[in-house]
């Protein structure tokens, strides 16, 4: 199975470093068949990273996210105009569908609750706790990289912080 994992975030902006930190860990521990894509924001070019993928995961930090994280399946959806430099994951899936004329792979978002996004700030203590829960959830996903397994995980309630 070919899984592509996107990490979005800025390591210089406090809890926005959650995605890049998970990605740095994955660079050391990801099983074979997992491709990693790390960037500050999603752009239309990222649709091409979905080529040959059978499963996709987008990791990001969010301020309104229930603690410690949310995990859900997403579908293609037209987002901002294609002249935009930043897209949400659903828009990336839509771009893939538009240019490849085929549905994208099953895709999920792991959004980890962030508390502080100040420039130059370190990861907050609460975000560190949320990151630990998300790390375990990600390990559960990668232990069985199958759409049906991930759908069951998406239906399960997130752990309480």
C-alpha positions in Angstrom: 0.0 0.0 0.0 1.3 3.5 -0.9 0.4 6.0 1.8 1.2 9.7 1.4 1.3 11.8 4.6 1.3 15.6 4.4 2.4 17.7 7.3 1.4 21.4 7.4 2.8 24.0 9.7 5.5 26.4 10.7 8.0 25.2 13.3 8.7 28.9 14.2 5.1 29.6 15.3 4.6 27.8 18.6 2.0 25.0 18.4 2.0 25.3 14.6 5.1 23.1 14.9 2.9 20.0 15.8 2.7 18.8 12.1 6.4 19.3 11.4 7.3 17.7 14.7 5.2 14.6 13.9 6.8 14.6 10.4 10.3 14.7 11.8 9.5 11.6 13.9 8.0 9.9 10.9 11.2 10.5 8.9 12.9 8.2 11.4 10.1 5.6 11.9 7.8 5.5 8.9 7.3 2.0 7.5 8.0 1.1 3.9 5.4 2.4 1.5 4.9 5.7 3.2 5.8 8.9 1.4 6.2 12.1 3.4 5.5 15.6 2.2 6.2 18.5 4.6 5.4 22.2 3.9 4.3 25.4 5.5 1.0 25.3 3.6 -0.8 23.2 1.0 -0.7 24.4 -2.6 -2.2 23.2 -5.8 1.1 21.4 -6.7 0.6 19.1 -3.7 -2.2 17.4 -5.7 0.5 15.7 -7.7 1.9 14.1 -4.6 -1.3 12.0 -4.5 -0.3 10.2 -7.7 -0.1 6.4 -7.1 -1.3 6.8 -3.5 -3.9 4.4 -2.1 -4.4 6.4 1.1 -3.6 9.9 2.2 -3.3 11.7 5.5 -3.0 15.4 6.2 -1.6 16.5 9.6 -2.1 20.0 10.9 -2.6 21.9 14.1 -5.9 23.7 14.8 -7.1 26.3 17.3 -10.8 25.2 17.3 -10.1 21.5 17.3 -11.4 19.4 20.1 -8.6 18.3 22.5 -6.5 16.4 22.0 -7.2 15.9 18.3 -9.8 15.2 15.6 -9.5 12.5 13.0 -11.9 12.4 10.1 -12.2 11.3 6.5 -12.5 14.1 3.9 -13.8 14.4 0.4 -12.9 16.6 -2.6 -14.4 20.1 -2.3 -13.7 23.2 -4.3 -11.9 25.6 -2.1 -10.3 28.9 -2.8 -9.6 30.1 -6.4 -6.7 28.3 -8.1 -4.7 31.5 -7.9 -4.4 31.1 -4.2 -1.2 30.0 -2.6 -2.8 28.1 0.2 -5.5 25.4 0.0 -7.3 23.2 2.5 -6.9 19.4 2.2 -10.3 19.0 0.6 -9.3 21.5 -2.1 -6.1 19.6 -2.8 -8.2 16.5 -3.4 -10.4 18.4 -5.7 -7.4 19.7 -7.7 -6.3 16.0 -8.0 -9.7 14.9 -9.2 -9.9 17.8 -11.7 -6.4 17.3 -13.3 -6.3 13.5 -13.2 -10.0 12.9 -14.0 -10.2 10.2 -11.4 -11.2 10.2 -7.7 -8.4 10.8 -5.2 -7.4 8.1 -2.8 -9.3 7.9 0.5 -8.0 10.8 2.6 -8.1 11.7 6.2 -7.2 14.7 8.4 -5.4 14.4 11.8 -5.9 17.9 13.3 -4.1 18.3 16.7 -5.4 20.9 19.1 -2.9 23.8 19.4 -3.1 26.5 22.1 -0.5 29.1 21.1 0.7 30.1 17.7 3.0 33.1 18.5 6.0 33.7 16.3 9.2 32.4 18.0 7.3 30.6 20.8 8.1 27.0 21.7 5.5 24.2 21.6 3.1 24.8 24.6 2.8 22.2 27.4 -0.8 21.4 26.5 0.1 21.0 22.8 2.8 18.6 23.9 0.1 16.5 25.6 -2.1 16.6 22.6 0.9 15.7 20.4 1.5 12.5 22.5 -2.1 11.4 22.0 -1.9 12.1 18.2 1.4 10.2 18.0 -0.3 7.1 19.4 -3.3 7.5 17.0 -0.9 7.9 14.1 0.9 4.7 15.1 -2.5 2.9 15.2 -3.2 4.2 11.7 0.2 3.1 10.3 -0.1 -0.3 12.0 -2.9 -1.0 9.5 -2.8 1.4 6.6 -6.2 0.4 5.2 -9.1 2.7 4.4 -11.6 0.6 6.4 -9.4 0.5 9.4 -8.9 4.3 9.3 -12.6 4.8 8.9 -13.2 2.8 12.1 -10.6 4.9 13.9 -12.4 8.0 12.6 -15.7 6.8 14.0 -14.2 6.1 17.4 -14.2 9.0 20.0 -10.8 10.7 20.5 -9.2 10.1 23.9 -9.9 12.7 26.6 -7.0 14.9 27.5 
